[in-house]
Amino acid sequence: MMAFIAPPPQSEELSSVMGYMSIACWIVVYSPQIYENYVLKSGEGLSVPFIILWLLGDMTNLVGAIYAGLLPTMIILAVYYNLCDVVLIYQVYYYRWLRRKRREADGERQPLVELDEPKVVKPILPAYLLWPLLVGFVLAVGWIAHILHENDDVKIPDGTTGGGVELEWKSQVLGYTSCVLYMLSRVPQVFHNFRTRCEGLSLAMFFFSISGNVTYIASILMKSTDYKYLVTNASWIAGSAFTIFLDLFIIGQFAYYTWQDSQKAPVFANDEDDE
């Protein structure tokens, strides 16, 4: 999420660092899920309404970025978010079509149990290397932003070409629309997880989504705590905060189902020993 209103220049350096770290999180966020879908040759871990609502929120964001006259780099990022959403939707429907064609081709020659046999996602790197690298990338972006901000010749943009804080209705409509879409997007995924037990869903996607929203809110609050400024950016703060809450709930689902599976494993082991 990105605001379309430029706040007053207060704590600009820390705010810019947080803003760039937020962008880095959002660059990372889609990759683990796209990779997991590719390895599993399935997108069943994702709720289709979740992706569609997320796409609509990103489309609203893109319209707002263009309307507000953001720098080309910010507009390119907004386009990137939309393209990633489209890739996820494509993966879901393509792998469903591929699965249906396989079943039609095999007919009665192969049991459905074998066709539906779950695959294990093999990470590109071991977790003890991959996670530090991803987190390190986000921190490095924040550090580079800090260095750039100290350079008088390079000015990190406020996010718009405008100066003060203006409660402009078009931007507010876009802000609250994207806010509602982002919040609603998580609801179908939460219910979808009750059925799939989070199988085929990337934990990293929600971890970096939370990180992106936390740093985004921090970038707003570090700019200013002026009442008018907070009211102007209330939609983006509320949308990010509520999305964080739902993403934490989804991570809680991951933890609960992982704990359940760990409890089942010793039971099955004891059954085999009895035989």
C-alpha positions in Angstrom: 0.0 0.0 0.0 1.2 3.5 -0.7 -0.3 6.9 0.2 -1.0 9.4 -2.5 -0.8 12.5 -0.2 2.6 14.0 0.7 3.0 14.7 4.4 5.0 17.6 5.9 8.8 17.0 6.0 9.2 15.8 9.6 11.6 12.9 10.5 12.0 12.6 6.7 15.1 10.4 6.9 13.7 7.6 9.1 10.4 7.8 7.2 12.2 7.3 3.9 14.2 4.4 5.2 11.1 2.7 6.5 9.4 3.4 3.1 12.1 1.8 1.1 12.2 -1.2 3.4 8.5 -1.5 2.9 9.0 -1.5 -0.9 11.7 -4.2 -0.5 9.3 -6.4 1.5 6.6 -6.0 -1.3 9.2 -6.9 -3.9 10.0 -10.1 -2.0 6.4 -11.0 -0.9 5.1 -12.7 -4.1 8.2 -14.7 -5.1 7.9 -17.5 -2.5 4.2 -18.2 -3.4 4.9 -18.2 -7.2 7.8 -20.6 -6.7 5.8 -22.9 -4.4 2.9 -23.0 -7.0 5.5 -23.8 -9.7 7.1 -26.7 -7.8 3.7 -28.2 -6.7 2.2 -27.6 -10.1 -0.8 -26.4 -8.2 -2.4 -23.2 -6.9 -4.9 -24.8 -4.7 -3.4 -23.4 -1.5 -4.7 -19.9 -2.6 -8.2 -18.7 -2.5 -9.2 -17.2 -5.9 -11.3 -14.4 -4.3 -8.3 -13.6 -2.2 -6.1 -13.0 -5.2 -8.8 -11.2 -7.2 -9.5 -8.8 -4.3 -5.8 -8.2 -3.8 -5.5 -7.5 -7.6 -8.4 -5.0 -7.4 -6.7 -3.3 -4.5 -3.4 -3.1 -6.4 -5.2 -1.8 -9.4 -6.8 1.0 -7.3 -3.3 1.7 -6.0 -1.9 2.0 -9.5 -4.7 4.4 -10.5 -3.9 6.5 -7.5 -0.2 6.4 -8.2 -0.8 7.7 -11.8 -3.4 10.2 -10.6 -1.1 11.6 -8.0 1.8 11.9 -10.4 4.2 9.7 -8.5 7.7 9.1 -9.7 8.0 6.6 -12.6 9.8 4.1 -10.2 6.7 4.1 -7.9 4.4 3.6 -10.8 6.6 0.7 -12.1 6.4 -0.9 -8.7 2.6 -0.6 -8.7 2.5 -2.2 -12.2 4.8 -5.0 -10.8 2.3 -5.7 -8.0 -0.5 -6.1 -10.5 1.6 -8.4 -12.8 2.4 -10.6 -9.8 -1.3 -10.9 -9.0 -2.0 -11.8 -12.6 0.7 -14.5 -12.5 -0.8 -16.0 -9.3 -4.3 -16.1 -10.9 -2.8 -17.6 -14.1 -1.0 -20.3 -12.1 -4.2 -21.3 -10.2 -6.3 -21.8 -13.4 -3.5 -23.2 -15.5 -2.6 -25.9 -13.0 -6.3 -26.7 -12.5 -6.6 -27.1 -16.3 -3.5 -29.2 -16.4 -4.7 -31.4 -13.6 -8.0 -32.0 -15.4 -6.3 -32.9 -18.7 -4.1 -35.4 -16.8 -7.1 -37.0 -15.3 -8.9 -37.2 -18.6 -5.8 -38.7 -20.3 -5.2 -41.3 -17.6 -8.8 -42.3 -17.2 -9.1 -45.5 -15.3 -5.5 -46.5 -15.8 -4.2 -44.6 -12.7 -6.0 -44.2 -9.4 -6.9 -40.7 -8.3 -4.9 -41.2 -5.1 -1.7 -41.3 -7.1 -2.7 -38.3 -9.1 -3.4 -36.3 -6.0 -0.3 -37.4 -4.1 1.1 -34.3 -2.4 4.6 -33.1 -3.3 7.2 -31.6 -1.0 8.4 -28.2 -1.9 12.2 -28.2 -2.2 13.5 -24.8 -1.3 16.1 -23.1 -3.6 18.3 -22.7 -0.5 18.2 -24.2 3.0 15.9 -22.3 5.3 18.8 -21.2 7.5 20.3 -19.5 4.4 17.2 -18.4 2.5 15.4 -16.5 5.3 18.5 -14.5 6.4 19.1 -13.6 2.8 15.6 -12.3 2.3 15.6 -10.4 5.5 19.1 -9.1 4.7 17.8 -7.8 1.4 15.1 -5.8 3.1 17.6 -4.4 5.7 20.1 -3.6 3.0 17.6 -1.6 1.0 16.9 0.4 4.2 20.6 1.0 4.8 21.1 2.1 1.1 18.2 4.5 1.5 19.8 5.9 4.6 23.1 6.5 2.7 21.3 8.1 -0.2 19.4 10.3 2.1 22.6 11.6 3.6 23.9 12.5 0.1 22.9 16.1 -0.7 23.0 15.3 -4.4 20.3 12.6 -4.1 16.9 13.4 -2.8 14.6 10.6 -1.9 11.1 11.6 -3.0 8.2 12.2 -0.6 6.0 10.1 -2.9 4.2 12.8 -4.8 5.0 16.0 -6.6 2.9 18.0 -4.3 3.9 19.8 -1.1 1.6 20.1 1.9 -1.2 18.0 3.4 -4.5 18.3 1.6 -7.6 16.4 2.3 -8.4 15.9 -1.4 -11.6 13.8 -1.9 -10.5 11.8 -5.0 -7.4 10.5 -3.3 -9.4 9.7 -0.2 -11.9 7.7 -2.3 -9.1 5.8 -3.8 -7.4 5.3 -0.4 -10.5 4.0 1.3 -11.4 1.8 -1.7 -8.0 0.1 -1.7 -8.2 -0.1 2.1 -11.5 -2.1 2.0 -10.3 -4.3 -0.9 -7.0 -5.2 0.9 -8.9 -6.0 4.1 -11.6 -8.1 2.4 -9.0 -10.0 0.4 -7.8 -11.9 3.5 -11.2 -13.1 4.6 -11.8 -15.7 1.9 -8.2 -17.0 2.4 -8.8 -17.5 6.1 -11.8 -19.6 5.4 -10.0 -21.4 2.6 -7.3 -22.4 5.0 -9.8 -24.2 7.2 -10.3 -26.6 4.3 -6.7 -26.9 3.0 -4.9 -26.7 6.3 -2.6 -24.1 4.7 -1.2 -26.8 2.3 0.3 -25.2 -0.8 0.4 -21.8 0.9 3.7 -19.9 1.4 4.3 -18.8 5.0 7.0 -16.3 3.7 4.4 -14.4 1.6 2.5 -13.5 4.8 5.6 -12.8 6.8 6.8 -10.3 4.3 3.3 -8.9 3.9 3.3 -8.1 7.6 6.8 -6.7 7.4 5.8 -4.5 4.5 2.8 -3.1 6.2 4.5 -2.6 9.5 7.3 -0.6 7.9 4.8 1.3 5.8 2.8 2.4 8.8 6.1 3.3 10.5 7.1 5.4 7.4 3.8 7.4 7.8 4.0 7.9 11.6 7.7 8.9 11.4 6.9 11.7 9.0 4.4 13.4 11.3 1.9 12.8 14.0 0.0 16.0 13.2 -3.8 15.4 13.5 -4.7 16.6 9.9 -1.9 14.5 8.5 -3.1 11.4 10.3 -6.7 12.0 9.2 -5.5 12.4 5.6 -3.6 9.1 5.7 -6.1 7.3 8.0 -7.3 5.0 5.2 -3.9 3.6 4.5 -3.0 3.3 8.1 -6.3 1.4 8.9 -6.0 -0.8 5.8 -2.4 -1.8 6.7 -3.2 -2.3 10.4 -6.2 -4.6 9.7 -4.3 -6.5 7.0 -1.5 -7.1 9.6 -4.1 -8.5 12.0 -5.5 -10.9 9.5 -2.1 -12.0 8.2 -1.1 -12.7 11.8 -4.3 -14.8 12.1 -3.2 -16.8 8.9 0.3 -17.3 10.4 -1.5 -18.6 13.5 -3.3 -21.1 11.3 0.0 -22.2 9.9 1.3 -22.7 13.5 -1.8 -24.6 14.6 -1.9 -27.0 11.7 1.8 -27.6 12.0 1.4 -28.4 15.7 -1.5 -30.7 14.9 0.6 -32.6 12.3 3.4 -32.9 14.8 1.0 -34.5 17.3 -0.2 -37.0 14.8 3.2 -38.2 13.7 4.1 -39.9 17.0 0.7 -41.7 17.0 1.3 -43.1 13.5 4.9 -44.1 14.6 3.5 -46.1 17.6 0.9 -47.8 15.4 3.7 -49.0 13.1 5.7 -50.3 16.0 2.7 -52.3 17.3 2.5 -54.1 14.0 
